[in-house]
Amino acid sequence: MEEEVLLGLAAGFLAPPLLVRPHDDPADIGHDLKMLTLGVAASSSLIAALTVLLFKDRPELPPSPAQAQERAGRPEVTCQGFARALRRLWANGNYRLMLACNGIANGSLNVVVTVLSPVVLSHFPDGQEFAGRVGVVIILAGLLGCVVFGALLDRTHKYNIFLVGFMPIALEMSAEVTYPESESTVGNLLFIPSNVLGIAMSMAFTEIMQRWGDLSAILFVCASLAAGALLASFVGRDYRRLAANSGDKPAPSRGKHELIVN
């Protein structure tokens, strides 16, 4: 999942400076923006249609023993069960830490995506294409980190040692510490603090840059990432899903009518 997101971000950095050129006539800029938005709408519609037509809800065979157990014991979906699941997730200290860590990591990424061009242009006037290339380099470095760290995680299962390419780590670690809760619910909730912190951090970055310069604003992002790394070090190694897959111990029970959505 993270790789596709990063490839999309890379395309987002590279394409707009090439398609929207710096014209003297605002009408020409408007035409370029119209063509860009039409291209985004067409590609998004095509991807949505292909997803609906070609993607299955789930594989025919469970991909792991934990998934097999979950399918065999799939209970009735109820609002009460969903509310109880939310309360259990909030009571899980490891999951709360993952919410904070993932929010900080992806909030910092949102800051970079939002303010990269103004920062670069403040030092390199008319450097729109250069700003796009800088963004592509940043994303490709993150993509490399996802591949390398993903392979290390498969071998070591040490989820709390990395912050680069944090999204796949956060999804996997959250599924581990909250099993047998619904992985879709656990994963989707991770994006709420990411969006909230992304907005707040972008506003704070802009304010700091206007008051004290871009170096202070960049140090603010670095300090936020350091805080996220520190929080990640406190996540306990409660690998419930791994234990269920290996058969070491029975997984915790949800109760009779809890929500499972996958």
Long-range contacts (C-beta under 8 A, 24 or more apart in sequence): 1-167, 1-168, 1-171, 2-146, 2-165, 2-167, 2-168, 3-143, 3-146, 3-147, 5-167, 6-139, 6-140, 6-142, 6-143, 6-146, 7-139, 7-143, 9-113, 9-135, 9-139, 10-135, 10-136, 10-139, 10-140, 10-143, 12-113, 12-135, 13-113, 13-116, 13-131, 13-132, 13-133, 13-134, 13-135, 13-136, 13-139, 14-132, 14-133, 14-135, 14-136, 15-39, 15-132, 16-132, 17-128, 17-129, 17-131, 17-132, 18-129, 18-132, 22-126, 22-128, 58-262, 64-241, 64-245, 65-244, 65-245, 65-247, 66-179, 66-180, 66-241, 66-244, 66-245, 66-251, 67-262, 69-180, 69-244, 69-251, 70-180, 70-260, 70-262, 74-260, 75-254, 75-256, 75-257, 75-258, 75-259, 75-260, 76-257, 77-259, 77-260, 77-261, 78-257, 78-259, 80-257, 81-254, 81-255, 81-257, 81-258, 81-259, 82-185, 82-259, 84-255, 84-258, 85-181, 85-182, 85-185, 85-254, 85-258, 85-259, 88-181, 89-178, 89-181, 89-185, 89-186, 89-189, 92-177, 92-178, 93-236, 94-177, 94-178, 94-235, 94-236, 94-238, 95-174, 95-177, 95-178, 95-186, 97-231, 97-232, 97-234, 97-235, 98-170, 98-173, 98-174, 98-177, 98-190, 98-235, 99-189, 99-190, 99-192, 99-193, 100-193, 100-228, 100-231, 101-163, 101-166, 101-170, 101-228, 101-231, 101-232, 101-235, 102-166, 102-167, 102-170, 102-174, 102-190, 102-193, 102-194, 103-190, 103-193, 103-194, 103-196, 103-197, 104-197, 104-224, 104-225, 104-227, 104-228, 104-231, 105-163, 105-166, 105-167, 105-170, 105-194, 105-225, 105-228, 106-166, 106-167, 106-191, 106-194, 106-197, 106-198, 107-193, 107-194, 107-196, 107-197, 107-198, 107-200, 107-201, 107-224, 108-201, 108-221, 108-224, 108-225, 108-228, 109-142, 109-198, 110-194, 110-195, 110-197, 110-198, 110-199, 110-201, 110-202, 111-198, 111-201, 111-202, 111-205, 111-221, 112-138, 112-221, 114-198, 114-202, 114-205, 115-202, 115-205, 115-206, 115-209, 115-217, 118-209, 119-209, 119-214, 119-217, 119-218, 122-214, 157-239, 157-242, 159-235, 159-237, 160-232, 160-233, 160-234, 160-235, 160-237, 161-232, 162-232, 163-225, 163-228, 163-229, 163-232, 166-228, 173-235, 175-241, 176-238, 176-239, 176-240, 176-241, 176-242, 177-235, 177-236, 177-238, 177-239, 177-240, 178-240, 179-240, 179-241, 179-244, 179-251, 179-252, 180-240, 180-241, 180-244, 180-251, 180-252, 180-253, 180-254, 181-254, 182-259, 182-260, 182-261, 182-262, 183-262, 184-261, 184-262, 185-259, 185-261
